[in-house]
Amino acid sequence: MKKFMIIACLVLIACFVWGIDLTNDSGKQVGIDTGTEEVEDASEPESIGINKNSESAVRYNPGRQNRSVRNYPEGRRYTTNHVWVQPEGDYCWVGITDYLQERLGDIVYVSVYGIDEYFDKNTVFATIESISEVCDLYMPLSGTILGVNNILNDSPGMLNSNAHEYPIIMLKPDDSLEFEELLPANEYSDFIDSW
């Protein structure tokens, strides 16, 4: 708890120093680092908020989810590898479930393998390191990683408070039918209960 308070204070101080506004309608902000210079692309919807400037931040709004199903927000889909996917237009956000975070313990490092790279479904796209364990993350859908949450570069411990609030990547999926094959919240909850 003391670590969390220190990290939270450091994040707030950094935001104050750099003038970052941490609030919006949902009360959270996520920075997306695309690793490229600012490029104007009409094919990217404004609602996604992608900014190709790696020093800028975009806002992630998880929408109004029903958290009655064991803290697994509805409207998302889940994998048996404990990754969640939330669609937003032609793009989607991808993160880890609270179950995986609890199993790993205090997360200290997040590494994503490629921006603007294509990954097949079920291939490793990132690694998460906790104090006691290293865990590979498997791509829930075939597609291209458009950006990573650069807040997690400096503060991976943000996942410890609520993993469902902080996506790890923004993905452009290749096939929307793959999303329908993933588990809805109630089935994922049943899957966890069956362990």
Secondary structure, DSSP 4 states (H G I P E B T S, - for coil): -HHHHHHHHHHHHHHHHHT----STTS--B-EE-SB-----TTS-GGG---SBTT--B-----S--TTTTT--TTSEE-TTSEEEEEETTEEEEEE-HHHHHHH-SEEEEEE--SS-EE-TTSEEEEEEESS-EEEEE-SSSEEEEEEETHHHH-TTHHHH-GGG--SEEEEES-HHHHHHSBPHHHHHHHHHT-
